[in-house]
Amino acid sequence: MGCALSGTGLDPGKAAGDVNGPVPRSEAAGSELIASDSDPPLPLSEQQKELIRQSWVVLHQDIARVGIIMFIRLFETHPECKDVFFLFRDIDDLQQLKMSKELQSHGLRVMSFIEKSVARLEQEDKLEQLAFELGRSHCRYNAPPKYYEYVGVQFIAVVKPILKEKWTANVEEAWEGLFDYLTWTMKRGYHDAEQSNNINQSSHTKRRAQSGLKANQNAV
Ligand code: HEM
């Protein structure tokens, strides 16, 4: 099958489901799913996928450092993002934050996700599911979608000097394309989880109202 990653025809709304797997956007549309904040990203070409894989061979040797610097830069440029992390929101000194074990392990988790994504460039179903579920978990973390694209920008700024002359406009475009795809899919996951929460909440409120009504009727 194809997807927004390869552009070979997958319905971009495919991953709108949850427990029973993705459902077509047409089905989800009835439930007013906010599919994404923008149009589907441009597909990655085979050449771009290859550029990503080749550059990852170099980058993955440095993942711990890239993960930390990327987040320190994110907090410098967008301090509001730090408030989402309750473990570091009270640490104002970015130098101190750099040494924090929590930030180090968080950076590594994010970089491992990038590593998994690179490994799944040819397994589009799996990649889509992975990013979609990640978006759903970010809804639990209260990390809003408007921040996601900042991560790709910082990632590129950090890895550029590591790759030196191997970094070209084409490599940059390829990584931008991958981050566009990941953030777009994460946003859909986030909105899907948000919507399930709203539905669960409103049926919970309804049930409470109904049981309150019954209790009142019995009391009369
Ligand atoms: C491309 C963008 C991003 C990627 C790929 C990403 C990836 C991840 C990953 C892999 C985890 C580990 C837990 C899990 O697998 O569910 C995680 C956790 C988390 N992320 Fe993100 N993230 C991104 C953007 C953001 C942004 C912008 C924020 C906040 C403004 C954020 C806040 C969090 C929080 C609060 C957690 C849970 C705490 C933790 O694991 O340390 N994420 N993220």
Residues whose N, C-alpha, C, O or C-beta is under 5 A from the ligand:
A	BS01	HEM	C81 V84 F85 H106 R109 V110 F113 S137 Y141 A143 Y147 Y148 V151
